[in-house]
């Protein structure tokens, strides 16, 4: 069955289309001609939509096609059904024209309309002590000869405890540091009488010695039992070396056993470095296990790079935050819907990139995000900031639908045997209700003769016009009924028609056709006298002939009688002349009388 909506420019003429039951394993081909009725050259585009079937088209049909005035082109398309039941092919043809149109486009802005950089930076500002203390190791270095050191030591032995002796002890300890005799220096510091000064000086000596012999200093620090003092000295030492020696900072940090204290100290060190050595601060940040703290440090680093007018490094640093979040197994930014604190973090970062650099840079960052949900949410939330709408005149290709047509096919995909394949290859087909095992119809028609034309289009149209009250089985068999054909016939009838489900009052017709007789004629077998009367009452302008001799209980009748057993008395042989094929309304009236 097909429906169409055509207009003047072009028309499609079906040269050959499949009237058999469509199955996947055979060629289901449709050949059509397209005719350009315009008096000029024209470009057209063909569109094919399949329901319950895949449509394969030749390469030419995938793009626009130019037709000369009055030109006819022929094309072939192929169907592959993918579900049982009814399939639909929709064929649309569009004329193509180049027209000037004002169109609305979305483009990435050159700059953000309202800059909120300061606000965003303030939101994630970390209060860090970026000042180094005033500790000067040189104040703990005194150069004395060995002889002078010996004299000083002898003088100390007879000197009484007190502030003066404490000063001499400090002086002598500083001399031993220069001589790389740290243990002696520390022993002297412990002889200081003032308890507060004693330990303060003791730890300052260790810190000062780091400027002379860092490995030995590390060993001394590692041996300290007081965890708080150890961390304090490490903080002091690293403040001395952090300006230039990242590797040694890491070595000293390894001496702190408590992860929380180590992280706190690292944050302090990075805070001092952000101003004086941002690249080193960036590298040391990767030692922090908490991604959110790293992210906040990176934002502060980006702020510093911006102040230094180093926009590329600022953008690179902010982009690194997104990479950390996307690759973190703890944050799982790539799973589920974006929401919460981390999403706000990401949104603000992208916004900052748009402000520091430009919206196009921020848009590229969004485009590189793996998580499609996150990408969509960012574009929704930041769209007005990054994108603006413009109108401009453009030459565009306009498509206008000028022809539309659809075709319906009965299709079978599941349990296709070799006999069913043979049935389909040789033009066999059935009505949709038989295919779906719906036995609510009132009359069933068998057409088992090979004719010079295909009756499927007529029967399919009657099926729909009569609201599915009929069923039909078509199989153009040959006259010799060879074994393969007989098997296909028996198997297909048994597969599609269950006699036990047919209503007792069902009317079964063995349908055939004869050439033109000069007037629309129906020939009935002798057993159908009641049917003759009903036709005479309901159908006008038709010649009715009752002639049992024309049938002689042929092979087809015998086959149907054998299959349908108890219903065989209901089978009526009927022959229609070709005139009825040319008058559909008369044919439809006859069918209504037959059911």
C-alpha positions in Angstrom: 0.0 0.0 0.0 1.3 3.5 -0.7 0.2 7.1 -0.2 1.7 10.1 -1.9 1.8 13.9 -1.9 3.3 15.3 -5.1 3.7 18.7 -6.7 4.7 19.9 -10.1 8.5 20.0 -10.0 9.3 16.3 -9.8 7.6 12.9 -9.5 8.7 9.4 -8.7 7.5 6.4 -10.8 7.9 2.9 -9.4 9.3 0.7 -12.1 9.7 -2.4 -9.9 9.2 -2.8 -6.2 9.1 -5.9 -4.0 5.6 -7.4 -3.8 6.9 -10.6 -2.1 7.2 -11.1 1.7 10.4 -9.3 2.6 13.0 -11.4 4.4 16.6 -10.5 5.2 18.4 -13.1 3.2 17.3 -12.1 -0.3 17.6 -9.0 -2.5 14.7 -6.8 -1.8 15.1 -4.2 -4.5 13.1 -1.2 -5.5 13.7 0.5 -8.8 12.2 3.9 -9.5 12.5 6.8 -12.0 12.6 10.4 -11.0 11.4 12.9 -13.5 12.1 16.6 -13.4 9.1 18.4 -14.8 10.6 21.9 -14.5 11.6 23.7 -17.6 15.0 24.4 -16.1 18.0 22.7 -14.5 17.3 21.9 -10.8 19.1 20.3 -7.8 17.2 17.8 -5.7 17.9 15.8 -2.6 16.4 12.4 -1.9 15.7 11.2 1.6 14.7 7.6 2.6 13.4 6.7 6.0 12.7 3.1 7.0 10.6 1.7 9.8 11.3 -1.9 10.6 13.8 -2.0 7.8 17.2 -0.7 6.9 17.5 1.2 3.6 20.7 0.9 1.5 21.0 3.5 -1.3 23.6 3.9 -4.1 26.3 6.5 -3.5 24.6 9.0 -5.9 21.5 9.2 -3.6 23.5 10.3 -0.6 24.1 13.8 -2.0 22.3 16.4 -4.1 21.6 15.4 -7.7 21.3 17.8 -10.6 18.5 17.2 -13.2 18.3 18.9 -16.5 15.0 20.2 -17.7 12.6 17.2 -18.3 15.4 14.7 -17.5 14.5 11.2 -16.1 17.0 9.3 -13.9 16.6 5.8 -12.7 17.7 4.6 -9.2 17.8 1.3 -7.2 17.5 1.0 -3.5 17.7 -2.1 -1.3 15.8 -3.0 1.9 16.9 -5.2 4.8 14.0 -5.9 7.2 14.9 -5.9 10.9 11.6 -6.8 12.6 8.5 -9.0 12.0 5.3 -7.4 11.0 4.8 -4.3 8.8 7.6 -2.1 7.4 7.3 1.4 6.0 9.4 3.2 3.5 9.1 6.9 3.3 10.6 8.6 0.2 10.9 12.4 0.3 12.3 14.6 -2.4 13.5 18.2 -1.6 14.2 20.9 -4.2 17.4 22.8 -3.3 17.9 26.5 -3.8 20.5 29.0 -2.7 18.9 32.0 -1.0 20.1 34.9 1.0 18.7 34.7 4.6 19.2 36.5 7.8 20.2 33.8 10.2 20.9 33.8 13.9 24.3 32.4 14.8 26.1 31.8 18.1 29.7 32.8 18.3 32.2 32.9 21.1 32.6 36.4 22.6 35.9 38.3 22.2 35.8 39.2 25.9 33.6 38.8 28.9 31.0 41.6 29.5 31.7 41.9 33.2 35.0 40.9 34.7 34.7 39.2 38.1 38.4 38.1 38.3 39.0 39.8 41.6 35.9 38.2 43.1 36.8 34.7 42.0 40.4 35.0 43.2 39.2 36.3 46.6 36.8 33.4 46.9 39.6 30.9 46.9 42.4 33.0 48.5 44.5 31.1 50.9 45.8 33.1 53.9 49.5 32.2 53.6 52.6 33.5 55.4 54.6 34.5 52.4 57.3 36.2 54.6 60.6 34.5 55.4 61.9 35.0 58.9 64.9 37.1 59.6 67.2 34.2 60.6 70.7 34.9 59.5 73.0 31.9 59.6 76.1 34.1 59.3 75.5 35.4 62.8 76.4 31.9 64.1 79.7 31.8 62.3 82.9 32.9 64.1 86.3 32.3 62.6 89.0 31.4 65.2 92.3 29.5 64.9 92.7 26.2 66.7 95.1 27.9 69.1 92.5 30.6 69.9 89.8 28.0 70.4 92.1 26.2 72.9 92.8 29.4 74.8 89.1 30.2 75.0 88.3 26.7 76.2 90.9 27.0 79.0 89.5 30.3 80.1 86.0 28.9 80.3 87.1 26.2 82.8 87.9 28.8 85.5 85.0 31.1 84.7 82.0 31.2 86.9 78.5 30.6 85.6 76.5 33.6 84.5 75.7 35.8 81.6 79.3 36.4 80.7 80.2 32.8 80.6 77.0 32.1 78.5 78.2 34.6 76.0 81.6 33.0 75.8 80.0 29.5 75.4 78.0 30.9 72.5 81.0 32.5 70.9 83.1 29.3 71.2 80.2 27.1 69.9 80.0 29.4 66.8 83.7 28.9 66.2 83.3 25.1 66.4 80.5 25.3 63.7 82.9 26.9 61.3 85.3 24.1 62.0 82.4 21.7 61.2 82.5 20.3 64.7 78.8 20.5 65.3 78.6 18.0 68.1 81.1 20.0 70.1 79.1 23.2 69.4 75.9 21.5 70.6 77.6 20.3 73.8 78.8 23.8 74.6 75.3 25.2 74.0 73.9 22.8 76.6 76.2 24.4 79.2 74.4 27.7 79.0 72.9 28.5 82.3 69.8 30.3 81.1 67.3 27.5 80.2 65.3 29.5 77.6 68.5 30.7 75.9 70.1 27.3 76.1 67.5 25.4 73.9 66.8 28.3 71.7 70.5 28.6 70.9 70.8 24.8 70.6 68.2 24.6 67.8 69.5 27.8 66.1 72.9 26.1 65.9 71.4 23.1 64.1 69.5 25.4 61.8 72.7 27.5 61.0 74.8 24.4 60.4 72.4 23.5 57.5 74.2 26.2 55.5 77.5 24.4 56.0 76.7 20.7 56.0 73.1 19.9 55.0 73.4 16.0 55.1 74.8 16.0 58.6 72.2 18.5 59.7 69.5 16.1 58.4 70.9 13.3 60.5 70.8 15.5 63.6 67.3 16.7 62.9 66.1 13.1 62.3 67.5 12.1 65.8 65.5 14.7 67.6 62.9 13.2 69.8 60.6 16.2 70.1 58.3 16.0 67.0 57.2 19.6 67.4 60.8 20.9 67.6 61.8 18.7 64.7 59.0 20.2 62.5 59.8 23.7 63.6 63.5 23.3 62.7 62.6 21.7 59.4 60.3 24.6 58.7 63.1 27.0 59.5 65.7 25.2 57.4 63.4 24.8 54.4 62.7 28.5 54.5 66.4 29.0 54.1 66.8 26.5 51.2 63.4 26.7 49.5 64.2 29.6 47.4 66.4 27.4 45.2 66.6 23.8 46.1 63.4 21.7 45.7 65.1 18.4 46.0 66.5 19.2 49.5 63.1 20.4 50.6 61.7 17.0 49.8 64.5 15.3 51.7 63.8 17.4 54.8 60.0 16.8 54.5 60.6 13.1 54.5 61.8 13.5 58.1 58.3 14.4 59.3 56.3 11.2 60.0 52.9 12.7 60.6 51.2 13.2 57.1 49.0 16.1 58.4 52.0 18.0 59.8 54.0 17.3 56.7 51.1 18.7 54.5 50.7 21.8 56.7 54.4 22.5 56.5 54.4 22.0 52.7 51.6 24.5 52.4 53.5 27.0 54.4 56.6 26.5 52.3 54.6 26.9 49.0 52.9 30.0 50.4 56.4 31.6 50.8 57.4 30.5 47.3 54.3 31.8 45.5 55.7 35.3 45.4 59.4 34.6 44.9 59.5 31.4 42.9 56.1 30.5 41.4 57.4 27.6 39.2 58.9 25.9 42.2 55.7 26.4 44.2 53.8 24.8 41.3 56.1 21.7 41.3 56.0 21.3 45.1 52.2 21.5 45.1 52.1 18.0 43.5 53.5 16.6 46.7 50.2 17.5 48.5 47.8 14.5 48.6 44.6 16.6 48.9 43.4 17.6 45.4 41.2 20.4 46.7 44.1 22.0 48.6 46.2 21.7 45.4 43.5 23.4 43.5 43.3 26.3 45.9 47.1 26.7 45.7 46.9 26.6 41.9 44.3 29.4 41.9 46.6 31.5 44.1 49.5 30.7 41.7 47.4 31.7 38.8 46.7 35.0 40.6 50.4 35.5 41.0 51.1 34.8 37.3 48.4 37.3 36.3 50.0 40.0 38.4 53.3 39.2 36.6 51.4 39.6 33.3 52.2 35.9 32.5 48.7 35.0 31.1 49.8 31.6 29.4 51.2 30.3 32.8 48.0 31.5 34.6 45.8 29.7 32.1 48.0 26.6 32.2 47.9 26.5 36.0 44.1 26.8 36.0 43.8 24.1 33.4 45.9 21.8 35.5 43.2 21.9 38.2 40.7 20.5 35.7 43.1 17.7 34.8 43.7 16.8 38.4 39.9 16.7 39.1 39.2 14.6 36.0 42.0 12.1 36.8 41.3 11.8 40.5 39.8 8.5 41.7 38.6 10.3 44.9 36.7 13.1 43.2 35.1 11.0 40.4 34.2 14.1 38.3 33.7 11.8 35.3 30.8 9.9 36.9 27.2 10.9 37.3 25.7 14.4 37.1 28.0 17.4 38.0 27.0 19.0 41.2 28.3 20.3 44.6 31.5 21.9 45.7 33.8 20.5 43.0 31.4 21.5 40.2 31.3 25.1 41.5 35.1 24.9 41.7 35.3 23.8 38.0 32.8 26.4 36.9 34.7 29.2 38.6 38.0 28.0 37.0 36.5 28.1 33.5 35.1 31.5 34.2 38.5 32.7 35.4 40.1 31.4 32.2 37.6 33.4 30.2 38.4 36.5 32.2 42.2 36.2 32.4 42.7 35.1 28.7 39.5 35.2 26.6 36.2 33.3 26.2 37.5 31.3 23.3 40.2 29.8 25.5 37.6 28.9 28.1 35.4 27.3 25.4 38.3 25.2 24.2 38.9 24.0 27.8 35.2 22.9 28.1 35.4 21.2 24.7 38.4 19.1 25.9 36.5 17.8 29.0 35.8 14.1 28.8 32.6 14.0 30.8 29.7 14.9 28.5 27.3 15.7 31.4 29.9 18.1 32.9 30.5 19.6 29.5 26.8 20.2 28.8 26.2 21.7 32.3 29.1 24.1 32.0 27.9 25.3 28.6 24.4 25.8 30.1 25.7 27.7 33.1 28.4 29.7 31.3 26.7 30.1 27.9 25.7 33.7 28.3 29.3 34.5 29.5 31.1 32.7 26.7 28.6 32.9 23.8 26.8 35.7 22.1 24.0 35.7 19.5 24.4 37.6 16.2 22.3 38.0 13.1 23.9 38.1 9.7 22.9 37.7 6.0 24.2 34.5 4.5 23.7 32.5 1.4 22.2 29.2 2.5 20.9 26.2 0.8 17.2 25.9 1.3 15.4 22.6 1.2 11.7 22.5 0.2 9.7 19.3 0.2 8.2 18.8 -3.2 7.4 15.1 -3.2 6.6 12.5 -0.6 5.5 9.0 -0.9 5.3 6.0 1.4 5.2 2.2 0.8 4.1 -0.5 3.2 5.6 -4.0 3.2 5.0 -7.2 5.1 8.2 -8.5 6.6 9.5 -11.6 8.3 12.8 -11.8 10.2 12.5 -14.6 12.7 12.5 -18.4 11.9 13.0 -18.1 8.2 13.5 -21.6 6.8 14.7 -22.6 3.3 11.1 -23.3 2.3 10.0 -19.8 3.4 12.9 -18.3 1.6 11.9 -20.1 -1.6 8.3 -18.9 -1.0 9.5 -15.3 -0.8 11.9 -15.5 -3.7 9.2 -16.7 -5.9 6.8 -13.9 -5.1 4.9 -15.3 -2.2 3.2 -13.0 0.3 0.5 -12.9 2.9 -1.7 -10.3 4.6 -0.6 -8.6 7.7 -3.1 -10.3 10.0 -1.9 -13.7 9.0 1.7 -12.6 9.7 0.7 -11.5 13.1 -1.6 -14.5 13.8 -4.7 -12.4 14.0 -7.7 -14.6 13.1 -10.5 -12.1 13.5 -11.1 -11.8 9.7 -14.2 -13.1 8.0 -12.9 -14.3 4.6 -9.7 -15.7 3.3 -8.4 -15.6 -0.3 -5.9 -18.0 -1.8 -4.2 -17.1 -5.1 -1.9 -19.9 -6.2 -1.7 -19.2 -10.0 1.1 -17.5 -11.8 -0.3 -14.5 -13.6 1.1 -11.9 -16.0 0.6 -9.3 -13.4 1.0 -9.1 -9.6 -2.2 -9.0 -7.6 -0.5 -8.1 -4.2 -1.1 -4.3 -4.7 -4.8 -4.9 -5.2 -5.2 -7.3 -2.3 -3.2 -5.1 0.0 -5.3 -2.1 -0.8 -8.5 -4.1 -0.3 -7.1 -5.4 3.0 -6.8 -1.9 4.4 -10.0 -0.5 2.7 -12.1 -3.3 4.2 -10.6 -2.8 7.7 -8.7 -6.1 7.9 -11.9 -8.2 7.4 -10.1 -10.3 4.8 -6.9 -12.3 4.8 -5.0 -13.3 1.7 -2.2 -15.8 0.8 -0.5 -15.3 -2.6 1.9 -17.8 -4.1 2.4 -17.7 -7.9 3.1 -21.4 -8.3 4.0 -23.1 -11.6 1.7 -25.6 -13.3 4.0 -28.6 -12.8 4.1 -28.3 -9.0 7.6 -29.7 -8.6 8.8 -31.0 -5.2 10.6 -27.9 -4.0 7.7 -25.7 -4.9 5.2 -28.1 -3.3 7.3 -28.2 -0.1 7.4 -24.4 0.0 3.6 -24.2 -0.5 2.8 -26.7 2.2 5.3 -25.3 4.7 4.3 -21.7 4.2 0.5 -22.4 4.5 1.2 -24.5 7.7 3.4 -21.7 9.1 1.1 -18.8 8.5 -2.4 -20.3 8.7 -3.6 -22.5 11.6 -6.8 -24.2 10.5 -7.8 -24.9 14.2 -7.9 -21.1 14.8 -10.2 -20.3 11.9 -13.8 -19.6 12.8 -16.3 -22.2 11.6 -18.2 -19.7 9.6 -15.0 -18.5 7.8 -15.4 -18.1 4.0 -12.4 -19.5 2.0 -11.9 -18.6 -1.6 -9.6 -20.1 -4.2 -9.0 -17.1 -6.4 -8.0 -17.0 -10.1 -8.1 -14.7 -13.0 -8.9 -14.8 -16.8 -8.2 -12.3 -19.5 -10.7 -9.7 -20.6 -14.2 -10.9 -21.5 -15.7 -7.6 -22.6 -17.6 -7.0 -19.3 -16.6 -7.4 -15.6 -17.3 -11.1 -14.9 -17.1 -13.4 -11.9 -17.2 -17.1 -12.4 -18.3 -19.3 -9.4 -18.3 -23.0 -8.9 -21.7 -24.7 -8.8 -21.7 -25.1 -5.0 -21.9 -21.4 -4.5 -25.6 -20.6 -5.4 -26.3 -18.7 -2.2 -23.2 -16.6 -2.8 -24.5 -15.9 -6.4 -27.7 -14.4 -5.0 -25.8 -12.2 -2.5 -23.6 -10.8 -5.3 -26.6 -10.1 -7.5 -28.2 -8.1 -4.7 -25.2 -6.1 -3.6 -23.1 -5.6 -6.8 -24.3 -3.8 -9.9 -22.9 -4.0 -13.5 -21.2 -7.3 -13.1 -21.8 -10.5 -15.0 -22.1 -13.7 -12.9 -21.4 -17.1 -14.3 -21.8 -20.4 -12.5 -19.6 -23.0 -14.2 -18.2 -26.0 -12.3 -16.5 -27.4 -15.4 -13.9 -24.5 -15.4 -12.5 -25.8 -12.1 -12.7 -29.6 -12.4 -11.4 -29.8 -8.9 -7.8 -29.2 -9.9 -4.6 -29.6 -8.0 -5.1 -26.3 -6.1 -8.5 -27.3 -4.9 -7.3 -30.7 -3.9 -4.4 -29.2 -1.9 -6.7 -26.8 -0.1 -9.3 -29.5 0.7 -6.5 -31.7 2.0 -5.1 -29.0 4.3 -8.4 -27.7 5.6 -10.2 -30.9 6.0 -13.4 -30.1 8.0 -13.6 -26.7 6.3 -13.2 -28.0 2.8 -16.9 -27.6 2.1 -16.5 -23.9 2.7 -13.9 -23.5 0.0 -15.3 -21.6 -3.0 -13.6 -21.5 -6.4 -13.9 -18.0 -8.0 -12.5 -16.5 -11.2 -12.4 -12.8 -12.0 -12.0 -11.3 -15.4 -9.3 -8.6 -15.9 -12.0 -5.9 -16.2 -12.3 -5.9 -12.4 -8.6 -5.0 -12.1 -9.4 -1.8 -13.9 -12.3 -0.8 -11.7 -11.2 -0.8 -8.1 -14.5 0.4 -6.6 -16.4 -2.4 -8.4 -13.8 -4.9 -7.2 -14.2 -3.6 -3.7 -18.0 -3.9 -3.8 -17.6 -7.5 -5.0 -15.2 -8.3 -2.1 -17.7 -6.8 0.4 -20.4 -9.2 -1.0 -18.0 -12.1 -0.7 -17.4 -11.5 3.1 
